[in-house]
Amino acid sequence: MQNIMKPLPLAAIILIVLGIVALTYQGITSTTTEKAFDFGPIQITAEQTHTIPMVPVLGVIALVGGVVLFVATRRKA
């Protein structure tokens, strides 16, 4: 017989993992390269770093919500 995970405990685990990731990484950083100067054979490029900040409160909310959901589904079973 297969042991298939029910949707609520799976959602709880996903929320817990997302909460931990959001608290661990304070933002997502990416680097882009752009042409700063282009005059015939002379080219100058510049790298720019872009950061999308993550609010730590969202990580805490996801983590606490996942734990509460996980505990609630365990008490039902």
C-alpha positions in Angstrom: 0.0 0.0 0.0 1.3 3.4 -0.9 1.8 6.1 1.7 0.7 9.3 -0.1 1.2 12.5 1.8 -1.9 14.6 2.4 -2.1 18.2 1.1 -2.1 20.0 4.5 1.0 18.4 6.0 2.8 19.0 2.7 1.7 22.6 2.7 2.9 23.0 6.2 6.4 21.5 5.3 6.6 23.8 2.3 5.8 26.9 4.5 8.4 25.9 7.1 11.1 25.5 4.4 10.1 28.8 2.7 10.2 30.5 6.1 13.7 29.2 6.8 14.9 30.2 3.4 13.5 33.7 3.7 15.2 34.1 7.1 18.5 32.7 5.9 18.7 34.8 2.7 17.8 38.4 3.4 17.4 39.1 -0.3 17.8 38.0 -3.9 20.8 39.5 -5.7 21.5 39.5 -9.4 24.2 41.1 -11.6 23.6 42.5 -15.0 26.2 43.7 -17.6 25.4 46.8 -19.6 27.2 48.8 -22.2 28.3 52.0 -20.7 30.1 53.4 -23.7 30.2 52.2 -27.3 32.2 54.1 -29.9 33.2 51.9 -32.8 35.8 49.4 -31.7 35.9 50.9 -28.2 33.4 49.4 -25.8 33.1 49.8 -22.1 30.8 47.7 -20.0 29.6 48.1 -16.5 28.3 45.5 -14.1 25.3 46.5 -11.9 24.1 44.6 -8.9 20.4 44.5 -8.2 19.0 43.4 -4.9 15.4 42.4 -4.2 15.0 42.6 -0.4 13.0 40.1 1.6 11.2 41.2 4.7 12.2 39.0 7.6 8.7 39.3 9.1 7.3 37.3 6.1 9.8 34.6 6.9 8.7 34.5 10.5 5.1 34.4 9.5 5.6 31.6 7.0 7.6 29.6 9.6 5.2 30.0 12.4 2.2 29.4 10.1 3.8 26.2 8.8 4.5 24.9 12.4 1.0 25.7 13.5 -0.5 24.0 10.5 1.7 21.0 10.9 0.8 20.6 14.6 -2.9 21.1 13.8 -2.9 18.4 11.2 -1.0 16.0 13.5 -3.6 16.5 16.3 -6.4 15.6 13.9 -4.7 12.3 12.9 
